[in-house]
């Protein structure tokens, strides 16, 4: 069983991934952490030194590598991962995609606190951050909507979440 958690940055993919992997007894991986390990440098430096296009190519490469080498896994994917190179089709063809559709207010609160660690947000003021979240989330919705399972409830109990995944 392969499960791919997708959704906007700050949606809680890594948080839920760690919880669900224990409940489902699946190895947990974070796609961004795998990229950092592969590159030997943080994502902020990859963006600064190579740009987003390079990062997206590396993201696809690592996604395919981890999928091909693990018949069972729970993978937390970066917010843009499903939106490039038909990655959403690849993930849907190799497992169950789960979209964490987190409300705007929650995303905004989390991302305000995490701006320094997110290269695409680092230089935005509050108004720009709000506009960025609205625009990017709307742009990405077409990909997120293709997930096999959509979870809107941020306060769902882990047992309920596991049942939704198994039933998907």
N, C-alpha and C positions, 0 to 999 in steps of 0.2 A: 504494500500500500504506500503510495506517494501522495503527500498532501502539500500543496503550495498555498501559503497565506499571502494574499495580495491586498493592496489598499494604499491609500495615500500615506505619505510620511507622517509619523505620529499616530497612526491608527491603532497601534498596539500589537503589531504582528510579532515582534520578538517576545513581548510579554506573554501573549497567548501561545506562541510556539513552544516556549519552555514548559508551560503548564500542560498543553495538549500532548506533547511528546511523551511526558511521563504517564499520563492517563492512557495513551494508546500504545505505550511501550515501543515508540519509534525513535530512532536517533534524530536529534534536532540539529539543524544547521541554519545559519544566518548568511544569506547570499552576500551581503556587504562584508561581513567578517571573512568569508572565504576569499573575496576579491582582495581585501587588505593583506591576507596571508600570502596569496599568490603573487601580489605585486611588491610586498615588503615595504609598503608605505600606506599612510592613511588616505582615505577617499578625498579629503580636502586637498592633499598634495597631488593626487592623480588628476583632479579637476584643474588645479592651478598649472601643473606642468604639462599635461597632455590634452586637456579639454574634455568636454562631455562626450563627444563622439568616440574617442578612445575608450572612455569608461564604459559606454554602452556596448562596445564590441567585447570588452573584457567580461562584462556582465553576462552576455550571451554565452561566451566560451565557458565560463565557470558554471553557469546554469546547466549546460549540456553535459559537462564533465561530471558534475555531482549526480545528475539524474542517471546518466549511463552507468555510473559505478555503484549506485545504491538502489536496489529494487524496493527498499522500504526506507522512507525518510519523511520528516516534516521540515519543510524549508520555508523560512521567512524571507520573502523577496522584497527588494527595495521598491519604493513607490512607483518608479518608472519602468521597472523590469518587464511587466506585461505589455508595455506600450511600444516596444521596439523589436524589429526583426521577426515579427510573428511569434514572439515568445509566448503570448497567451495561447495560441494554437498548439504550440509545442507542449506547454504545461497541461492543457486540457487533454492532449493525446497521450500523456504519460502519467496522469494521476488526477486527483481531485483538486480543483482550484476553489479556494474559499476567500471571498471578498469581505473584508472587515470594513463595513460602510459606517464609519465613525462620524457623528454629527460635527458640523462646522465649529461650533463653540468649543467643543472638546479639543479638536485639532488645533485651533487657534491658541488655546491656553497651553497646550503641550509644546507647540512649536515656538511660542514666544520664549519659553524656558530653554529650548534646545538650539536656538539660532546659531550660536557660536560653533556648534559641531556639525552644522549642515551647510555645505558649500553654496547651495543655491539660495539660501536664506540669509546668510551671514550679514550682508550689507543692507538689508531691508528695514525701514522703520515700520511702526505698527500698521499704518495705513497701507503701505506697500505690501506688507505681509498678508494682510486680509485680502487684498486684491489678488495677490499671487495664489493663495489657497483656493479662492473661488475659481479663478481662471484655469489653473492647472487641474484641479479636481474635475471641473466640467470637461476639459479636454480629454482627460483620462477615463472618464466615465464609460465611453464607448468600449474600452478594453475591459474595465472592471465588470461591466454588465455581462460579459461573456463567461464569468466565473460560473462553475457548476452549483455553487452554494453562496448565498448572500446572507450575511449576519449583520443586522441593524442594531441589535441590542448590546450595548457596551457593558451592561450589568448582568449578562447571562451567566448562569452557573456553569462551571467546567463540565459537570455531568451532562447538562443539557446541550452544551456545545459539542461534546463527543457524540451524543446521540444524533444530532443534526448531521455531522460528518459521516457517520456510519450509514445513516439513512439516505445520504445524497447519491 
